[in-house]
């Protein structure tokens, strides 16, 4: 554990929501918060230059606003500041290896309030080697007495240990229920010749899925006996099941296979659905 949470700043409302979320998480973890703003055109710092001639006026303003926002809500939290003269993607990638968690703002548009990932956010999803959180504007953390469930998307063919460790530890740290959601399509034999669903066969398939989920979670329940677990199985598209299961949650955790040697890594459709449409902050946890 590095005991550092890094949040990327760009001065947008989304990044300020990300700052508040990251500060709360750092406080829960008793970690340091690093505020990072990167821009390739940053000028060398000069302590003797008058304020009205400061070429880094806007980066300093962004950093100052974030710092004061954190201090107002978390006065005892240790905060580091980094103005980095680099491409933001490279700076965030480098910072990730020195952090336990990366936190980024994610834009929203329209009445549907869906995620619209910018180029940096999308690329970070495919290359980050550490858990990366996306926070929309107006998704500031709730008061400590109103913490909401942690939701984790469960695939049962090859359960991801890194994802489950993150989800259980986060639920334990917050003192909330872990909602484990698994979705799968009905098997072909659950349909009759006319294309309708055979209720008995559908229920058998659902029963099998529930048993598989219970077995997959059994060792984790034993490892984290104080974490209450709500197991949910939906016989439908895994992506749709996950979004439905995330309703009312405080954080949605999904896994992404991390391949360092793939030239053009991609995120799967379930992760795509989560980061674009989930109603709460989303953390993408890489795993081998």
QUIWORA-V720933 format. One record per helix or strand of 2 or more residues. SS is the DSSP state (alpha for helix, beta for strand). FROM is the first residue (numbers start at 1). TO is the last residue. If there is no record, write none. Layout:
SS,FROM,TO ; SS,FROM,TO
This chain:
beta,4,8 ; alpha,13,29 ; beta,32,38 ; alpha,51,53 ; alpha,57,73 ; beta,79,84 ; alpha,88,96 ; beta,101,109 ; beta,114,116 ; alpha,119,127 ; beta,132,136 ; alpha,144,146 ; beta,150,153 ; alpha,161,174 ; beta,178,183 ; alpha,188,190 ; alpha,199,223 ; beta,229,234 ; alpha,238,245 ; beta,251,257 ; alpha,269,277 ; beta,282,287
